[in-house]
């Protein structure tokens, strides 16, 4: 059974006449007859009854006709879909991610990207801000998320939002530190941060701004690890505001000054400035701005 045979069957059924159907299909009448006969042999039933004025569907033909029309409709839709894809951008984009995916709105963004550009393949690489920045500069990554101040002029940014950080305390230290000044906080044990975590630079900036040099306990590289160590009473550390408040709500940690923001850092999407007019980057930033409810034109002008 072929699509062209079904098309002939449906046309004959609609016209009720072999000659008229042949004219519409730009076929000879013997060719139309041969196609109908081939279908009848394959189906094992007669599709038409002949009479002096033309042809009419048999009962079997009446039952088969709606499904044949449906198949032809699906074939047309498939053809239109395939033609629409001819001009769709295609290729692979490599995106660096940091921290918690939900904080980046990664799911909604990549879903929209897939919806708008179905032939685009996305590859994500998880890391820390410093490594993402370096890989964007080296063009190992097409773009990525970065937390903090961008020190390079040849890296363009799409500012997304300020993320606040709170000082999280173990419950056992709360009585002494919940309303403490910075000098007192500086004398408390702080959890050390690996240079390979995005929080390291932010913590050091906070300590410099408050003129403290805390005694560090260990060296850790994940927010989830910090959280568990704070709960256990090992030391204090900064946590992203939403994470801090979520765990403070169940009493597993306590927030300094009831969750006062100690420092903020800008979450941004970064890419190499010499790709400013690259269509691939335009697709990434356009959809990203849509998800974050940002004005894409203003973002472009800012860079």
N, C-alpha and C positions, 0 to 999 in steps of 0.2 A: 504494500500500500504506500503510495507516494502522495505528497502534498498536492501535486498538480492533478492527480486523479480525484482527490477529494474536492478540489476547486471545480473541476468539471462536473462532478456529481451535484454539488450545491447549485451551480449555475443552471444545469438542466432542470433541477427541481424547481428553481425559481421561475424559469422561463416556460417550462412545460412543453418545450419544443426543441428538438435536437438541432435543427437548422439555425434557429435564433441563438441558441447557446453557442454553437460553433462560431457564429459571427462575432459574438461578444468576446470569445476566447481567442479569436484570430486563428482558428483551427479549421480543418476540413471536417465535414460531417462524418466521414468514415473514421477519422481520428478520434472524434468524440465518442462514437459508438464503440470503438475498440477499448477506450479507457473505461467506459461504463461496464463493458463485458468483463474486463480484467478485474474490476472491483467485485462484480457479482460472483465471479469464480473464486476470488480470494475469500469473500464473506460467506459463500455457500448459500446465498439467498438472492432472489430477484429483487432489484431495486425499483424498476419501473414496469408499468403495463403500457403496451402500445395500443393506440387507437387511431382512427382516421385523422383526428385533429392534432395529434401530437402524442405526448406521453404524460403519465401521472404516476405518482409514487404508489408503490405497494404498501401494505401495512408495515412490512419490515423496513422499507425505505423511509416511511414516516418516523419510525422509532430511531433510525440511524441519523437522520438529517440534523437534529439539534446538536448531537455530539460532533458531527462533521463540521458544522458551523463554528462550534466552540474551538475545535482544533485549529481551524483556519484563523480564527481570531487570535489565538495564542501564538500562532506562527507569525502573524503580522506584528504583534507586540514584541516578539523576540527580535524580529528584523529591525524594528524601530529602535529598540534598546541597543542592539549591536551597532547600528549606524551612529547613535548618539555617543557611543564610547570612542568612536574614531578620533574625535578631537579632544578627548579627555587627557589631561596631563598624567604622565606615568613615570615611575621611577621609585627610588628608595630614599627616604629621609631618615637621618640619624639624630635622635633627640636625647639630650642628657637630662636626667631627672635627679632630684635630691629629696631627702626627707620622706614625708608621708604623701603618697599619691593624691589623696583626697585634698590635701592642702594646696596642691597645684591645680586642682580641677582637671586632673589628667584624663579621667574616664570620659567626662562629657566632651572634652576637647578632641580627643582622638576619635570618639564616636562621630562627632560633627565632621571631622576631617575625612573620615571614611565615607560618610554620607555624601559629602560634596565632591570628593575626589576618589571614586571607588578603585581606580587603578594605581593609587599611590600606596606604597608599602612603607610602613613605619617601623623603625627599629629603635628601641629605647635602651639607654645605658644608665644604670644607677650609680651615682657617685656622690662626691661632696662638691661644694661650690668651687673650691680652688681647682680641682681636677676638671670639672665641667668647663670652667673658664679657659683653662689651658688647652683643652681639646677643641674648643670653639676657635681659639686663636690659631691653632695648628690645622684647623679645618678637618679634623678627624670627625667632629660632630658638625651638623648643619646648624644647630642651635641648641639651647638648653636653659634650664632654670638656674638662677643664681641668687644667693641670699647675701646681702651686704653691699658695700660700696664697690663700684666697678672702677678700677684704677687705670684702665686703658682707653685711649681715645679711638683706637681702631676697632673697638667692640661697641656695637650699637645695642641699645636696650629698649625693651617695652616694659615700663614700670607697671606692676600688677597691684600690689598692696603692701602697706606697712604691716609687719608682723611684730607684735609686742611679745616681750619675754618677761616672765615673772621669776622671782627668786623662790625656789621650792625648798621647804625645810622638812626634815624628819619630824614626826610627831614628838619624839623624845626631846628635841631641841626647841620646840615651839615656844615653851614658856619663857625661855631666855632670849629668843631671837625674833619673835613675831613682830615686835615694834622697835627693833634695835636700829641704831644709827649705823652708818657705813663703817665706821671705825670698829665697832663691835662685830659687824658681819665679817670684816676683813680678818679678824682674829679667829673666826670659826673655821673648821675644816671644810674645804671645798673639794668637790670631785674634780680631778684633773681631766683635761680633755686632750685627746690625740690631735695632732696637727692635721689628721685626715678626716676630721669632722667639721661640718659647717659651723658648729657652735663655738669652735675654738677661737676664731678671730673676734666673734661677737662678745664672748666672755672677756677676752683680753682688753677689748675696747671699753667694756664696762668697768673693769678694774682700773684701767688708766684714768678714766673720767672721774672715778671716785677716789683716786689716789690710794688704792689699797694693793697689797701684794699678798694674797692669801697663801696659807700653807696648803699645798695640794696633796690629796690622797689618791694615789694611783693615777692611771691614765686610761680613759675609756673613749669609745668612738661611736656609740649609738645612743639616741635619746631613750630608747626602751631600756637600755642597760642603766643609764643614769636614773631613770625612774625607779627601777627596782632597788638600786643602791640607796637612794634617798629614803625609800620606804623602810629599808633595813636599818637606817640610822647611821650609815657610814659617812655621810657628809651632805653639803648643800650644793645646789647648782641652779642654773637658769633653765627653764623649760618654756616652750612656746605657750602663749597665753591660753589658747583653747585646750591644749593638752593638760596644762597645769590646773585649770579650773575643773576639768572633767574628773581628774583624780582627787582633787581637793574635796569635791562634792561627797565622796564616800569616806572621807577621813583618813585615807591611806597616806596622804601628805598634807602639809599645812603651808599656806602661802604667806610670805612676808607682807606685812601691812595689808592683809586681806586681798592680795592679788594686785597690788599696785604694779604698773608696768615699770620695770627697772631700766629697760633699754628697748629700742625698736630697730628693726633692720628691714630694708626694702627687698621684697621679693620681686624679681624681674626675669624676663625672658631675654636672653642675649644671643647675638649672632655677629658674625664678622661684618664690619662696616663696608667692605668692598663687595658685599653681596646685597647691598641695599636695594638694588633694582632687579634682583634675581626673582623670576616668577615663582620659583619654588618657595622662597622665603616669604613672598607676598601671600601665598596660600596659607602658610603657617601663621603669620601674624594676623591676617584677616580673620581667620577662624578663632584664633586665640582671643582677639579683641572682642569678638562676638560673645564668646563664652564668659569673658570677664566684664562684659558690658562697658567696653572702652571705645573711644572714638578712634578708629584706625587712622584716619587722616591726620588728626592732631598728633598721634603717636609718631607718624612718619615725619611730620614737620619738626617735631621736637628733636629728631635725630639729624 
